[in-house]
Amino acid sequence: MVDSLAPWKASIQGPSKPYTSQTPVWCTCVLPAPYTTAVKNLSSLPSGPPKRPLNGYMRYVLQQQPMVSKQFPDTKTVDIMRKIAQQWRMLSPEQKQPFEEASLQAREQFKVDLQHYREQLTPAQLQQQSAEKRLKMAQRKASRKKRELTSLGKPKRPRSPFNIFMSENFAEARGSSTQGKMKSLLEDWKNLLGHQKQAYKQLAEDDKIRYKNEIKSWEEHMLEIGREDLIREQTLSTQKNAALKRSPAMKKTKKAKTMVAKTTAKRNLKTPKKMNK
């Protein structure tokens, strides 16, 4: 079984205790040294800043994962993680305390290492790190929003004629890699005759109609559940204008404007006669 926790294990030094058939799954009384000692200074690493320390739960996972995997060799990694998470929730505060204290010590050491690392950077490097951090946060925010829209069933955007052509012919396209297939499909698209492209253009127009109908129904449902923040601005402005037109206040305002316009027109007609006299 592939160990999916290898990157986390690499940040904690020292071997773990050997596993035997007599070892219980819940080993929280005596902890191996790697799970309780603070992380050593990592600022000397040339690859970048020190790694963030693990919290108490992840330290418990690193301790239990090898033993649970050997006890249930045919179980998937996801199910093993669920078993360990359930064990952690059932632990008492006293059993969790060694893991939490080790995590607290590691966090304090991490702050010292990070300060030491930043002191060695130039202003340009610090500015670059800030820009990279903002970019990562924006990417995470966009990823979370995309997952949320997918879970809410937002319709997929309409495809272009070339996208439809590519999806239909990708499997038979020339090239051993994805990039090679894309390049060959682009060349084939350019060599298509006019009437052949017209068929894909018509499919794209049909897909636009499909998207228009589906997004309208979806946005109406979002209004019903109180998620106006997910509706397009143009849709909100159209609905507000329609609501204003239907409101009694707007009708009175229009009527008043019409009366003022008629009165002004009558005055303008009478004014030239008086001037002639």
N, C-alpha and C positions, 0 to 999 in steps of 0.2 A: 504494500500500500504506500502511495506517495505521501510523504510528510508535508502537509500544506503549511505547517508552522515553522518550517526551517528558517525563514528570515527572522522570526522572533527569537528562536533558539540561539541564533548566531549572536544576538546582542547580550546574551547572558553566558558568562564563562563558567567552565567547570563541568565535569561529567555528572550524570544523575546516578542514583543508586540502582543496582541491578534488580531486575524484576524476577520474582519467583512465583510459583503457583500459590504460595501461601500469602502473598502480599495482597491485602485488601484493596479494593478500588479507592476507598476513601482514606487517603494518607495525609492527615492534617495535624497530627500530634507532633511529629518530628519532621522538620523540613530540611532538605538538602541545602548546603551553603549557597549554591547559585541563586536560589529563589528568595533568600533573605538578605544577602549582602547588597550594598549599594553598587550601582554601576560605576566602573572605573572611569577616569578621565579620558574622554574620547576626542578632545580638541586637537590632539596631535595628528589626527588622521588628515591626510592631504586631500581626501575626496570631498570634504564639505563639513558642514556644521555638525555638532554632536547629535546623536539620535535621541528622540524623545523617549523617556523611560516608560516601561509597561506599568499599567495600573495593577491593583491587587487581583482583580479577576483574571487578567491575562497571565499573571504569574501562576495562579492556580491552574489555569488551562495547560500551561507548559509542564506543570508537574503531573497532571492527571492524564493528559492525552496519550503518552506512550503506554501507560498501564491499561487504560480503557481499550485502546486499540488491540493490545494483545489478548485481553479478555474477550473481546468481540471482534475476531479477525475478519469476519464476513460482513461487518457493518460499514456502511458508507461514512465518509468523514463528516458529512453534514449531520448525520444521526448521532455520531459520537460527540460532536460539539453540543448537540441538544442535551445529551445525557449529562455532560459536564456542567452545562448551564443550569440544569435542574438540580444537580448536586450542590452547586454554589448557592442557589437560592435557599436550600434547606440547611446550610451551615449556620451555626450560631455566631454571634458577634465575636466570641472568644476564639472560635476556630478561624475566623477571617482576619483576626488582628495581626498575626505574623505577616500575612501577605500585604495588608494595608500599610503596616509600618515599613516594610521593605520598599514599597512603592513611594512612600513619603520621603525616605532617605534618598532614594534615587532621584526624585524630583529636585530636592535641595542641591544635590551634586550636579544635576543637569543645569540649574540656573548658574552655578559657578562656572561650569565648562562653557556655557553659551556666552557669558559675559567675557570670558577670556578669549573666546573665538572672535567675537565682534571687535574687540580691541585691536586685533591684528589686521582687520580689514580697512581698506581705504574708503573715503567718502563715496567714490564712484561705485565700488563694490557693494556698499550698503544700499545705495540708491537702486542698483540693479536687483538686489535681493528683495527690496520693497516692491519693485515693479513685478517681479516674478510671483511674489506672494499675492498681490492684487489680481494678477491674471489667473492664478490657481483658484482663488476664491470665486472669481466670476465664472470660471468653468464649472466649478462644483455647483454654484447656484443655478446655472443653466441646465446642468444634468439633473438636478433635483426637480426643477420645473418640468423638464421633459418627461421624467418618470411620472410626475403627478398628472400631467395631461394624458399620458398613455393610460394610467389607471382610471381616469375619468371618461375614457372612450372618445377622445377628440378625433374627428375624422382625419385621415391622411390627406395631405395637400395633393392637388392634381399633378399628374405627371406630364412631362414634356413629350413631344413626338419621339425624340431620340431616346429618352428613358424607356418608353414603351418598346421601341425597336431593340434596345439593348437587353431588356428583360426577356424578350422572346427568343433572342439568338445568342445569349451568353454561353449557354452550355455547349453549343456547336462552334463557338468562335475559335479562331486560331490563336495560338500562344499557350505557353506552359504556365504562366503566372497570371494573376489578376490584371496587372498592369499591361502585360502583353495582349491579353484578350480585349481590354478596353481600347488599346491602340488600334487593333485590327478592326474592331467594331466601328470606330470612328472613321476609318478609311472606307469601310463598306457603306456607311451612311452617306458619305460624300459622293460615292459612286452610284447611289440609287437614282433611278429615273424620277421625273416629276410626279407621274401618276402613282408610283410606288410610295413616295413620301406622303402623297396626299391621303393615302389610306391611314397612315399613322397620325397625320394631323387631325383627321376626323375622329380617331379614337381619343386623341388628347382633348378635343372639344367636348366629346361625350363625358370624359372624365371631369372636366370643369363643371359641367351641369350636375354630375353626381356630387361633387364636392360642395357646390353651392347649396344644394338641397340638404345635404347631411349637416353642414356647418350651421345652417339656419335652425334646424331642429335641435342641434346640440346646444347652441347659444340660448335658445328658449328654455331648455332644461336647466342650464346654468343659472338663468334668472330665477327660476323656480326654487332652486336650492340655495340661493343667495350668494352665488359666486360671480358677481359682476366684474371682479378683477380679471377674470379670464376671457372676457368678451372683447372683441375688437373695438377700437375707438370709433371707427366709422359706423359700426352697428349701433353703439350707444348714442352717438349724435343723431342718427336717423330716427331712433326710437324717441329721443327727447323732443325732436322737432314735431314728430307725429303727435305726441302727447300734448304739446303746447297748442297745436292746431285744434285738437279736440276739446280743450279746456274752455269753460264759459268765459273766463277772464280774457282769453285771447279773442274770442268772438266779440265781446264788448269793445275791446280795444280797436279791432278792425272796423266796427260800426262807427265808433267815434271818429276814427281817422277819415272814414268816408264822408261823414257829415261835415267835418272841417274842410275837406277838399271841395265839397259842393258849395259851401258858404263862400269860400275864397274865390271860386270860379264866378259866382254871381256878382261879387263885389268888383271883380276885374271887368265884368261886362258893363256895369253901371258907371265906372269911372270915366271912360272916354266921353260919354254923353255930357256929364257935368263939365268937363274940360272944354267941350265945344261951346256950351252956353256961355 
